[in-house]
Structures are given as structure tokens and as C-alpha cells.
Amino acid sequence: MSVMARHVESGAIPGLITAVTRHGETEVEAIGVPRDAIFRISSMTKPITAAAALLLVDDGAIRLDESVDRLVPELANRQVLRRFDSPLDDTVPRVGRS
């Protein structure tokens, strides 16, 4: 059973349709609704941004594990809490991949 089917069977969502296209081939899976169901998508910003980002990954322009510093310089040289329970002013430079 697919992960998506478990969400429908548990009652978490009434139904879903997934579509994945790769190398010119498209696979569509409908669970709990007709494959040609018409429904409203209330916010398109996230799926469009995700699709654009994945196209950039596929083209090799960005990597999923790279730091955002190159793409958003305003976020470079970030500070993080010294410890999880530190006061908000007890910060140190972030250590990690650039």
C-alpha cells in the first residue's frame, strides 16, 4: 500500500490525486476520488515554487543540500542559539556547510 493511500484510509484526507512526470512519462494515481475529479487548489504558490526549485535541481543549478547563502545573501552569516534552551540573545555563528 502506498504512503498516500494510508492517509486516505486513515481518514486524514478524503482523497487525493498525485501526478509525477519524469523524462516525458507521466504517472497519475487517484485514491478516494475519480481520476478526472475537479477540485479547488486554494494556494498555488507552494506547488509552483516547489516545481520551479525541482527543475533547477534537475538542471544542476542548485542542490537540495546546499546552503541558501549563495541564493539569498541576506541570510549569510546567520547566528543560532548557543543551546536549545538559551536566551534569545545568547547566540553564536552558525557552523555548517556553505
N, C-alpha and C positions, 0 to 999 in steps of 0.2 A: 504494500500500500504506500502511496506517495505521501510525503510530508504534507502537501497541500490537502490531500483527501482527509487526513486526520483532523485538520482544522474544521472541515465541513462536518465530518461525522461527530466531532465533539460538541458541535453546536456553537462554536466560537464565531463562525460566519455562516450565512445561509447558503452560499455558493460562490464559485469563482471560475474565472476563465484565465488561463495563462497562455501566452504566445511567446515563443522563442524562435528567432531567426538567426541562422549562422551559415555562412558560406552559401547563401541563396536558398537554403532549405528552411521551411517554417514548420514548427510542430505546435499544435494547439491542443490544449486539454481543457475540457469543461467538466466541472464537478458540481452537482447540485443545481445546475441551470442548463437550459438549452444552449448549444454551441453558438447559435445565432441570436442570443438574448441581447436586447438593447437595455443599457443601464447608464446611469449618470456617474461620471467621474467628477467629484467636486473640486479637486485641485490637480492641475496638470503640471505645476512647477516641479515637483519632486520627480515624477517619472521622466519628464523631458530632460531635466538636469542629469539624472542617472543615465539615461540613454546617451546623452552627449558625452558624459565622462567615460562611459564604456567604449564609445567609438574612439576617444582619444587614447584609451588604454590599448585597444586593438591596433591602433596606428603606431603605438610605441611612443607617443608624445608625452604621456605621463605613466607613472607606475602607481598601483594601488597602495604600495607600502612606502612611497616617498613622502618626505616632509612637505608641508604646504608653504614653507618659507620662500621657495622659488616662485610660486604662483601668486602668493599673497604676501608681499614683503612686509606689510604692516604687522604680520603675525610672527616675524622673525624675532629672535632674542626674547622668547617668552619666559616668564617666570612661573614657577609652580610652588605649591606649598611645600615646606620642608618635610612635614609629615602629614598624614591624612587628617589628623586632629589638631594641626597647628592653627594659631590665629591667622586671620586673613592677611596680616602684614608680615608674617614670618615666611618669606619666600626665598627661593634660590633659583639660579638659572636652570632651565630645562636641560637635561642631559639625554642625548639620544641621537638617532640618525639625522643627518641633514639632507 
